[in-house]
Amino acid sequence: MKYTNSYLQAFIALMLVVVTFFTVDQLKEEDQQTLADRNQQLKDKNAELKAEKNQLESQYSYIKKETAEESKKNGFYTWPKVEKKADRLVQESDGKFKKSWALYLVKESKRYEIDPFLVYELLKVETGGTFDPELVGPETKYGHAYGMSQFMKNTAPWIADMAGLPYEDELLFDPYYSMQLSLVYLDFLHHEYGNWDEALTAYHRGMGGLEQYKQENGHAKSWYAKEIQNKAETHPTVAFVN
């Protein structure tokens, strides 16, 4: 019996050692896993911070690269000038030329580097000062002219094609479409002849009519070209807001 108790005590002691060993080993494994998880979290955070750092460096580089002159091209600097010119056109027309039309004309004219006041005066002459987008001109041997810019159906399709725009007869009565065609055509004519006397006379009489006019008069300074340019020059220049 005495030996049995000794064996039992030894067995219990051995079990305690085994349990302690496994407990310590398990704690070590848990600590290692915790450390591994923590290490991965730190790696992920480090990668995130590096990405943010790279993004900030890119933004800083972009901002630093912009010059003061380039920054003035954004809407904050350019929009006041656009709106002042548009307001001038609306005021001059006694409200017949709508503000939305004027804003569109000023913005699009800038794209083609054409004076918006020159285009406005052309539209004024073409519509007799009404700026009626649904205007149908008197019948001629070539047919009628349509819309605010008074294009004929034998001319408008190829101008629309040149502008990369769709063409339907009904679109000639859309004021924005009509103005866009006039800008494209004026840009084409000015590029073709290099001066506004010929460009405007060709707009009014056609390119063939321009040549005939020059043969008969020795110049291209038609009443149409002179009136539009002279009136365009009466509009005040609107300076950039600094």
Buried (B, 14 or more C-beta within 10 A) or exposed (E): EEEEEEEEEEEEEEEEEEEEEEEEEEEEEEEEEEEEEEEEEEEEEEEEEEEEEEEEEEEEEEEEEEEEEEEEEEEEEBEBBBBBBBBBBBEBBEEBBBEEBBBBBBBBBBEBEBBBBBBBBBBBBBBEEBBBBEBEBEEEEEEEBBBBBBBBBEBBBEBBEEBEBEBEEEBBBBBBBBBBBBBBBBBBBBEEBEEBBBBBBBBBBBBEBBBEBBEEEEEBBBEBBBBBBEBBEEBEEBEEEE
